[in-house]
Amino acid sequence: MFGQHTPVMPDEDTRLALRTADQLRTDIANLECGREFLMQRINQLPTARDLWWAATLIAFVSAVLGIVGIEAFWHYFPGCG
């Protein structure tokens, strides 16, 4: 009996350290997944050039529709023409 190797259970501190390390690995993996998701979402946002182009197009179309509307109803306004 004295010459045999008996398995030794790790003490409480070692098990706590292993659990803490495992939890840390899990937390880091979750953070990595979250970071990748956020980077994908950020890459889908419009750029400043896209926003400028949309604003310019909206302003131009609004001006054209305003002029066409005024020209179409010019003779119907009392006191004009």
C-alpha positions in Angstrom: 0.0 0.0 0.0 2.8 2.4 0.8 4.6 1.9 -2.6 1.5 2.5 -4.7 0.7 5.8 -6.4 -2.6 7.2 -5.2 -4.2 10.0 -7.2 -4.2 13.3 -5.4 -7.2 15.5 -5.6 -6.3 19.1 -6.3 -6.9 21.3 -3.4 -9.5 24.0 -3.3 -7.2 26.8 -4.5 -6.1 24.9 -7.6 -9.7 24.1 -8.5 -10.7 27.7 -8.0 -7.8 28.9 -10.2 -8.8 26.4 -12.9 -12.5 27.5 -12.8 -11.4 31.2 -12.9 -9.1 30.5 -15.9 -11.9 28.6 -17.7 -14.4 31.4 -17.0 -11.9 34.0 -18.2 -11.4 32.0 -21.5 -15.2 31.9 -21.9 -15.5 35.6 -21.3 -12.8 36.5 -23.8 -14.4 34.3 -26.4 -17.7 36.0 -25.8 -16.1 39.4 -26.1 -14.4 38.4 -29.3 -17.8 37.3 -30.8 -19.4 40.6 -29.7 -16.6 42.6 -31.2 -16.9 40.8 -34.6 -20.7 41.4 -34.6 -20.2 45.2 -33.8 -17.5 45.5 -36.6 -19.9 44.0 -39.1 -22.7 46.4 -38.0 -20.3 49.4 -38.2 -19.2 48.4 -41.7 -22.9 48.5 -42.8 -23.4 52.1 -41.7 -23.5 54.7 -44.6 -20.4 56.8 -45.1 -20.3 60.6 -45.0 -20.2 60.6 -48.8 -23.4 58.5 -49.0 -25.1 60.8 -46.6 -24.0 63.9 -48.6 -25.2 62.4 -51.8 -28.6 61.5 -50.4 -29.1 65.0 -48.9 -28.1 66.7 -52.1 -30.4 64.5 -54.1 -33.3 65.2 -51.8 -32.7 69.0 -51.9 -32.5 68.9 -55.8 -35.7 66.9 -56.1 -37.5 69.1 -53.7 -36.4 72.2 -55.6 -37.6 70.7 -58.9 -40.9 69.7 -57.5 -41.4 73.1 -55.9 -40.7 74.9 -59.2 -43.0 72.5 -61.2 -45.8 73.0 -58.6 -45.6 76.7 -58.8 -45.5 76.7 -62.6 -48.4 74.3 -62.8 -50.7 76.4 -60.5 -49.4 79.9 -61.4 -52.5 80.9 -63.3 -54.8 79.7 -60.5 -53.4 82.0 -57.9 -55.6 85.2 -57.6 -53.9 88.4 -58.5 -51.1 86.7 -60.5 -50.5 86.6 -64.2 
